[in-house]
Amino acid sequence: MSASKSFQPGQIVYVIIRNPHAQDVANVQEAAVVQNPESPEELSLFLYETYYPLTDEVAAYQTADEAETAYREAFGISAETETYFG
């Protein structure tokens, strides 16, 4: 999914974020697509009071369901064993 073609400033997206203190822990988080304050022609993700570059390498999903499905596929969690995303 091309970041520059798929998202618009002000849009809410969902990303899978790893915990920097425990690499085996990850969750789906909501993020806002915004214009990069240092390069207004580029888009960024605003998450946890920080701007992250929105590039083609970032797996950003337009719905929480898409992100949760990708999470389950990436981490091998079946819908039957997963009880909560938050």
N, CA, C and O atoms as CSV, one atom per row, in Angstrom:
chain,resi,resn,atom,element,x,y,z
A,1,MET,N,N,0.860,-1.165,0.000
A,1,MET,CA,C,0.000,0.000,0.000
A,1,MET,C,C,0.903,1.223,0.000
A,1,MET,O,O,1.742,1.361,0.890
A,2,SER,N,N,0.756,2.097,-0.956
A,2,SER,CA,C,1.590,3.285,-1.039
A,2,SER,C,C,1.093,4.343,-0.068
A,2,SER,O,O,-0.061,4.766,-0.132
A,3,ALA,N,N,1.954,4.757,0.812
A,3,ALA,CA,C,1.570,5.729,1.844
A,3,ALA,C,C,1.127,7.044,1.223
A,3,ALA,O,O,0.159,7.649,1.683
A,4,SER,N,N,1.817,7.490,0.195
A,4,SER,CA,C,1.499,8.785,-0.387
A,4,SER,C,C,0.181,8.774,-1.144
A,4,SER,O,O,-0.435,9.828,-1.307
A,5,LYS,N,N,-0.272,7.611,-1.613
A,5,LYS,CA,C,-1.494,7.535,-2.399
A,5,LYS,C,C,-2.712,7.152,-1.576
A,5,LYS,O,O,-3.838,7.456,-1.969
A,6,SER,N,N,-2.511,6.489,-0.440
A,6,SER,CA,C,-3.627,5.898,0.283
A,6,SER,C,C,-4.186,6.744,1.413
A,6,SER,O,O,-5.335,6.546,1.808
A,7,PHE,N,N,-3.421,7.671,1.940
A,7,PHE,CA,C,-3.839,8.376,3.144
A,7,PHE,C,C,-3.876,9.879,2.935
A,7,PHE,O,O,-3.162,10.431,2.097
A,8,GLN,N,N,-4.729,10.528,3.721
A,8,GLN,CA,C,-4.902,11.978,3.678
A,8,GLN,C,C,-4.717,12.556,5.082
A,8,GLN,O,O,-5.042,11.889,6.064
A,9,PRO,N,N,-4.202,13.787,5.196
A,9,PRO,CA,C,-4.091,14.411,6.511
A,9,PRO,C,C,-5.449,14.439,7.215
A,9,PRO,O,O,-6.476,14.734,6.603
A,10,GLY,N,N,-5.434,14.131,8.499
A,10,GLY,CA,C,-6.648,14.104,9.298
A,10,GLY,C,C,-7.268,12.722,9.412
A,10,GLY,O,O,-8.150,12.502,10.242
A,11,GLN,N,N,-6.816,11.800,8.591
A,11,GLN,CA,C,-7.346,10.436,8.619
A,11,GLN,C,C,-6.813,9.679,9.830
A,11,GLN,O,O,-5.662,9.861,10.226
A,12,ILE,N,N,-7.641,8.844,10.406
A,12,ILE,CA,C,-7.235,7.954,11.498
A,12,ILE,C,C,-6.906,6.599,10.892
A,12,ILE,O,O,-7.679,6.064,10.097
A,13,VAL,N,N,-5.748,6.042,11.269
A,13,VAL,CA,C,-5.323,4.730,10.800
A,13,VAL,C,C,-4.939,3.881,12.000
A,13,VAL,O,O,-4.917,4.360,13.134
A,14,TYR,N,N,-4.640,2.634,11.744
A,14,TYR,CA,C,-4.295,1.694,12.803
A,14,TYR,C,C,-2.973,1.031,12.444
A,14,TYR,O,O,-2.793,0.573,11.316
A,15,VAL,N,N,-2.057,0.978,13.391
A,15,VAL,CA,C,-0.742,0.407,13.177
A,15,VAL,C,C,-0.449,-0.610,14.276
A,15,VAL,O,O,-1.016,-0.556,15.367
A,16,ILE,N,N,0.448,-1.534,13.957
A,16,ILE,CA,C,0.890,-2.503,14.946
A,16,ILE,C,C,2.197,-1.984,15.519
A,16,ILE,O,O,3.167,-1.789,14.787
A,17,ILE,N,N,2.223,-1.763,16.805
A,17,ILE,CA,C,3.377,-1.178,17.489
A,17,ILE,C,C,3.967,-2.191,18.457
A,17,ILE,O,O,3.249,-2.819,19.234
A,18,ARG,N,N,5.278,-2.341,18.399
A,18,ARG,CA,C,5.971,-3.186,19.380
A,18,ARG,C,C,6.365,-2.338,20.579
A,18,ARG,O,O,6.711,-1.165,20.441
A,19,ASN,N,N,6.309,-2.941,21.743
A,19,ASN,CA,C,6.749,-2.286,22.967
A,19,ASN,C,C,8.271,-2.203,22.925
A,19,ASN,O,O,8.928,-3.237,22.808
A,20,PRO,N,N,8.858,-0.998,23.018
A,20,PRO,CA,C,10.318,-0.886,22.931
A,20,PRO,C,C,11.052,-1.540,24.101
A,20,PRO,O,O,12.250,-1.809,24.011
A,21,HIS,N,N,10.341,-1.794,25.192
A,21,HIS,CA,C,10.964,-2.393,26.374
A,21,HIS,C,C,10.786,-3.905,26.437
A,21,HIS,O,O,11.483,-4.590,27.186
A,22,ALA,N,N,9.853,-4.416,25.651
A,22,ALA,CA,C,9.597,-5.859,25.612
A,22,ALA,C,C,9.260,-6.223,24.171
A,22,ALA,O,O,8.098,-6.150,23.771
A,23,GLN,N,N,10.251,-6.609,23.399
A,23,GLN,CA,C,10.066,-6.829,21.968
A,23,GLN,C,C,9.084,-7.942,21.625
A,23,GLN,O,O,8.650,-8.040,20.477
A,24,ASP,N,N,8.730,-8.770,22.576
A,24,ASP,CA,C,7.755,-9.809,22.290
A,24,ASP,C,C,6.322,-9.354,22.578
A,24,ASP,O,O,5.394,-10.163,22.552
A,25,VAL,N,N,6.145,-8.049,22.853
A,25,VAL,CA,C,4.827,-7.488,23.125
A,25,VAL,C,C,4.511,-6.461,22.046
A,25,VAL,O,O,5.306,-5.562,21.771
A,26,ALA,N,N,3.336,-6.610,21.440
A,26,ALA,CA,C,2.890,-5.662,20.416
A,26,ALA,C,C,1.385,-5.506,20.543
A,26,ALA,O,O,0.704,-6.371,21.093
A,27,ASN,N,N,0.873,-4.392,20.027
A,27,ASN,CA,C,-0.566,-4.199,20.017
A,27,ASN,C,C,-0.962,-3.271,18.874
A,27,ASN,O,O,-0.112,-2.623,18.263
A,28,VAL,N,N,-2.237,-3.216,18.600
A,28,VAL,CA,C,-2.788,-2.342,17.569
A,28,VAL,C,C,-3.085,-0.996,18.219
A,28,VAL,O,O,-3.742,-0.929,19.257
A,29,GLN,N,N,-2.597,0.070,17.602
A,29,GLN,CA,C,-2.815,1.419,18.116
A,29,GLN,C,C,-3.395,2.320,17.039
A,29,GLN,O,O,-3.097,2.168,15.854
A,30,GLU,N,N,-4.214,3.246,17.460
A,30,GLU,CA,C,-4.766,4.244,16.566
A,30,GLU,C,C,-3.744,5.367,16.402
A,30,GLU,O,O,-3.088,5.760,17.367
A,31,ALA,N,N,-3.610,5.881,15.179
A,31,ALA,CA,C,-2.694,6.989,14.908
A,31,ALA,C,C,-3.367,7.950,13.931
A,31,ALA,O,O,-4.250,7.554,13.169
A,32,ALA,N,N,-2.953,9.191,13.958
A,32,ALA,CA,C,-3.485,10.192,13.037
A,32,ALA,C,C,-2.481,10.443,11.925
A,32,ALA,O,O,-1.277,10.518,12.167
A,33,VAL,N,N,-2.985,10.571,10.707
A,33,VAL,CA,C,-2.151,10.961,9.574
A,33,VAL,C,C,-2.125,12.487,9.561
A,33,VAL,O,O,-3.173,13.134,9.550
A,34,VAL,N,N,-0.932,13.050,9.561
A,34,VAL,CA,C,-0.761,14.507,9.583
A,34,VAL,C,C,0.344,14.896,8.613
A,34,VAL,O,O,1.138,14.059,8.183
A,35,GLN,N,N,0.379,16.171,8.279
A,35,GLN,CA,C,1.502,16.659,7.489
A,35,GLN,C,C,2.719,16.736,8.394
A,35,GLN,O,O,2.623,17.156,9.548
A,36,ASN,N,N,3.853,16.332,7.867
A,36,ASN,CA,C,5.104,16.376,8.614
A,36,ASN,C,C,5.435,17.831,8.928
A,36,ASN,O,O,5.560,18.635,8.004
A,37,PRO,N,N,5.582,18.197,10.205
A,37,PRO,CA,C,5.847,19.595,10.557
A,37,PRO,C,C,7.186,20.104,10.020
A,37,PRO,O,O,7.361,21.310,9.840
A,38,GLU,N,N,8.126,19.202,9.766
A,38,GLU,CA,C,9.429,19.620,9.241
A,38,GLU,C,C,9.476,19.595,7.721
A,38,GLU,O,O,10.313,20.270,7.122
A,39,SER,N,N,8.595,18.833,7.089
A,39,SER,CA,C,8.500,18.744,5.626
A,39,SER,C,C,7.026,18.660,5.253
A,39,SER,O,O,6.497,17.563,5.074
A,40,PRO,N,N,6.352,19.808,5.132
A,40,PRO,CA,C,4.897,19.811,4.914
A,40,PRO,C,C,4.423,19.049,3.675
A,40,PRO,O,O,3.241,18.719,3.577
A,41,GLU,N,N,5.311,18.766,2.740
A,41,GLU,CA,C,4.911,18.005,1.551
A,41,GLU,C,C,4.857,16.504,1.821
A,41,GLU,O,O,4.410,15.739,0.967
A,42,GLU,N,N,5.307,16.076,3.002
A,42,GLU,CA,C,5.299,14.668,3.383
A,42,GLU,C,C,4.272,14.416,4.478
A,42,GLU,O,O,3.908,15.315,5.236
A,43,LEU,N,N,3.815,13.161,4.541
A,43,LEU,CA,C,2.881,12.768,5.596
A,43,LEU,C,C,3.616,12.060,6.722
A,43,LEU,O,O,4.651,11.427,6.513
A,44,SER,N,N,3.063,12.180,7.911
A,44,SER,CA,C,3.598,11.505,9.098
A,44,SER,C,C,2.451,10.864,9.858
A,44,SER,O,O,1.282,11.190,9.652
A,45,LEU,N,N,2.812,9.951,10.733
A,45,LEU,CA,C,1.866,9.404,11.698
A,45,LEU,C,C,2.116,10.116,13.015
A,45,LEU,O,O,3.266,10.264,13.430
A,46,PHE,N,N,1.061,10.557,13.673
A,46,PHE,CA,C,1.188,11.159,14.990
A,46,PHE,C,C,0.656,10.156,15.989
A,46,PHE,O,O,-0.531,9.828,16.006
A,47,LEU,N,N,1.575,9.674,16.830
A,47,LEU,CA,C,1.267,8.601,17.764
A,47,LEU,C,C,2.104,8.804,19.011
A,47,LEU,O,O,3.310,9.028,18.911
A,48,TYR,N,N,1.499,8.731,20.172
A,48,TYR,CA,C,2.209,8.926,21.447
A,48,TYR,C,C,2.952,10.260,21.483
A,48,TYR,O,O,4.093,10.334,21.940
A,49,GLU,N,N,2.298,11.304,21.000
A,49,GLU,CA,C,2.874,12.661,21.016
A,49,GLU,C,C,4.160,12.770,20.197
A,49,GLU,O,O,4.985,13.649,20.448
A,50,THR,N,N,4.332,11.877,19.214
A,50,THR,CA,C,5.538,11.845,18.386
A,50,THR,C,C,5.136,11.694,16.927
A,50,THR,O,O,4.145,11.036,16.609
A,51,TYR,N,N,5.919,12.311,16.040
A,51,TYR,CA,C,5.712,12.176,14.602
A,51,TYR,C,C,6.603,11.069,14.068
A,51,TYR,O,O,7.802,11.033,14.344
A,52,TYR,N,N,6.003,10.158,13.294
A,52,TYR,CA,C,6.743,9.074,12.658
A,52,TYR,C,C,6.555,9.193,11.153
A,52,TYR,O,O,5.445,9.479,10.704
A,53,PRO,N,N,7.597,8.983,10.361
A,53,PRO,CA,C,7.439,9.068,8.910
A,53,PRO,C,C,6.420,8.037,8.416
A,53,PRO,O,O,6.437,6.883,8.845
A,54,LEU,N,N,5.555,8.452,7.534
A,54,LEU,CA,C,4.595,7.531,6.921
A,54,LEU,C,C,5.158,7.157,5.558
A,54,LEU,O,O,5.016,7.893,4.582
A,55,THR,N,N,5.794,6.007,5.516
A,55,THR,CA,C,6.421,5.523,4.294
A,55,THR,C,C,5.769,4.210,3.875
A,55,THR,O,O,4.919,3.670,4.584
A,56,ASP,N,N,6.175,3.711,2.728
A,56,ASP,CA,C,5.639,2.441,2.249
A,56,ASP,C,C,6.057,1.274,3.140
A,56,ASP,O,O,5.453,0.204,3.064
A,57,GLU,N,N,7.070,1.453,3.979
A,57,GLU,CA,C,7.525,0.395,4.875
A,57,GLU,C,C,6.658,0.282,6.129
A,57,GLU,O,O,6.759,-0.705,6.857
A,58,VAL,N,N,5.817,1.268,6.389
A,58,VAL,CA,C,4.956,1.256,7.571
A,58,VAL,C,C,3.655,0.530,7.231
A,58,VAL,O,O,2.996,0.850,6.241
A,59,ALA,N,N,3.303,-0.427,8.043
A,59,ALA,CA,C,2.049,-1.148,7.854
A,59,ALA,C,C,0.947,-0.394,8.586
A,59,ALA,O,O,0.721,-0.601,9.779
A,60,ALA,N,N,0.272,0.473,7.863
A,60,ALA,CA,C,-0.842,1.242,8.422
A,60,ALA,C,C,-2.118,0.751,7.762
A,60,ALA,O,O,-2.162,0.557,6.547
A,61,TYR,N,N,-3.146,0.553,8.558
A,61,TYR,CA,C,-4.401,-0.022,8.074
A,61,TYR,C,C,-5.524,0.985,8.241
A,61,TYR,O,O,-5.548,1.760,9.197
A,62,GLN,N,N,-6.452,0.963,7.297
A,62,GLN,CA,C,-7.540,1.930,7.328
A,62,GLN,C,C,-8.617,1.590,8.347
A,62,GLN,O,O,-9.394,2.461,8.739
A,63,THR,N,N,-8.675,0.331,8.783
A,63,THR,CA,C,-9.656,-0.037,9.803
A,63,THR,C,C,-8.979,-0.854,10.899
A,63,THR,O,O,-7.939,-1.477,10.683
A,64,ALA,N,N,-9.586,-0.833,12.065
A,64,ALA,CA,C,-9.064,-1.626,13.176
A,64,ALA,C,C,-9.165,-3.108,12.862
A,64,ALA,O,O,-8.284,-3.879,13.243
A,65,ASP,N,N,-10.221,-3.523,12.175
A,65,ASP,CA,C,-10.374,-4.935,11.813
A,65,ASP,C,C,-9.232,-5.411,10.925
A,65,ASP,O,O,-8.708,-6.506,11.128
A,66,GLU,N,N,-8.836,-4.596,9.938
A,66,GLU,CA,C,-7.710,-4.961,9.072
A,66,GLU,C,C,-6.433,-5.115,9.893
A,66,GLU,O,O,-5.676,-6.067,9.700
A,67,ALA,N,N,-6.197,-4.186,10.800
A,67,ALA,CA,C,-4.987,-4.233,11.626
A,67,ALA,C,C,-5.010,-5.446,12.552
A,67,ALA,O,O,-3.987,-6.107,12.729
A,68,GLU,N,N,-6.145,-5.739,13.133
A,68,GLU,CA,C,-6.255,-6.888,14.033
A,68,GLU,C,C,-6.053,-8.200,13.285
A,68,GLU,O,O,-5.447,-9.127,13.821
A,69,THR,N,N,-6.550,-8.291,12.058
A,69,THR,CA,C,-6.337,-9.483,11.236
A,69,THR,C,C,-4.856,-9.648,10.928
A,69,THR,O,O,-4.320,-10.751,11.035
A,70,ALA,N,N,-4.192,-8.563,10.548
A,70,ALA,CA,C,-2.753,-8.615,10.268
A,70,ALA,C,C,-1.970,-8.997,11.520
A,70,ALA,O,O,-1.009,-9.763,11.449
A,71,TYR,N,N,-2.382,-8.464,12.660
A,71,TYR,CA,C,-1.744,-8.802,13.941
A,71,TYR,C,C,-1.847,-10.298,14.203
A,71,TYR,O,O,-0.856,-10.951,14.528
A,72,ARG,N,N,-3.035,-10.826,14.063
A,72,ARG,CA,C,-3.243,-12.265,14.305
A,72,ARG,C,C,-2.393,-13.109,13.365
A,72,ARG,O,O,-1.799,-14.104,13.780
A,73,GLU,N,N,-2.335,-12.705,12.087
A,73,GLU,CA,C,-1.533,-13.451,11.110
A,73,GLU,C,C,-0.040,-13.361,11.436
A,73,GLU,O,O,0.677,-14.357,11.338
A,74,ALA,N,N,0.420,-12.190,11.816
A,74,ALA,CA,C,1.848,-11.989,12.100
A,74,ALA,C,C,2.296,-12.700,13.366
A,74,ALA,O,O,3.415,-13.210,13.427
A,75,PHE,N,N,1.437,-12.741,14.376
A,75,PHE,CA,C,1.822,-13.296,15.661
A,75,PHE,C,C,1.219,-14.666,15.932
A,75,PHE,O,O,1.375,-15.211,17.025
A,76,GLY,N,N,0.529,-15.226,14.939
A,76,GLY,CA,C,0.015,-16.576,15.074
A,76,GLY,C,C,-1.074,-16.740,16.104
A,76,GLY,O,O,-1.178,-17.793,16.732
A,77,ILE,N,N,-1.882,-15.728,16.289
A,77,ILE,CA,C,-2.956,-15.777,17.274
A,77,ILE,C,C,-4.263,-16.030,16.537
A,77,ILE,O,O,-4.603,-15.301,15.605
A,78,SER,N,N,-4.982,-17.038,16.941
A,78,SER,CA,C,-6.264,-17.323,16.307
A,78,SER,C,C,-7.357,-16.505,16.975
A,78,SER,O,O,-7.223,-16.085,18.124
A,79,ALA,N,N,-8.419,-16.289,16.252
A,79,ALA,CA,C,-9.542,-15.524,16.783
A,79,ALA,C,C,-10.150,-16.214,18.007
A,79,ALA,O,O,-10.719,-15.558,18.879
A,80,GLU,N,N,-10.023,-17.546,18.062
A,80,GLU,CA,C,-10.591,-18.292,19.187
A,80,GLU,C,C,-9.805,-18.052,20.482
A,80,GLU,O,O,-10.386,-18.075,21.567
A,81,THR,N,N,-8.498,-17.825,20.378
A,81,THR,CA,C,-7.690,-17.670,21.602
A,81,THR,C,C,-7.515,-16.212,21.999
A,81,THR,O,O,-7.166,-15.934,23.146
A,82,GLU,N,N,-7.746,-15.276,21.091
A,82,GLU,CA,C,-7.590,-13.855,21.401
A,82,GLU,C,C,-8.883,-13.315,21.975
A,82,GLU,O,O,-9.948,-13.493,21.383
A,83,THR,N,N,-8.803,-12.663,23.113
A,83,THR,CA,C,-10.023,-12.162,23.739
A,83,THR,C,C,-10.109,-10.642,23.746
A,83,THR,O,O,-11.199,-10.100,23.931
A,84,TYR,N,N,-9.000,-9.935,23.551
A,84,TYR,CA,C,-9.060,-8.477,23.678
A,84,TYR,C,C,-7.985,-7.798,22.858
A,84,TYR,O,O,-6.825,-8.208,22.872
A,85,PHE,N,N,-8.376,-6.758,22.145
A,85,PHE,CA,C,-7.440,-5.850,21.482
A,85,PHE,C,C,-7.693,-4.486,22.080
A,85,PHE,O,O,-8.843,-4.060,22.181
A,86,GLY,N,N,-6.650,-3.798,22.474
A,86,GLY,CA,C,-6.874,-2.497,23.055
A,86,GLY,C,C,-5.724,-1.678,23.030
A,86,GLY,O,O,-5.767,-0.538,23.492
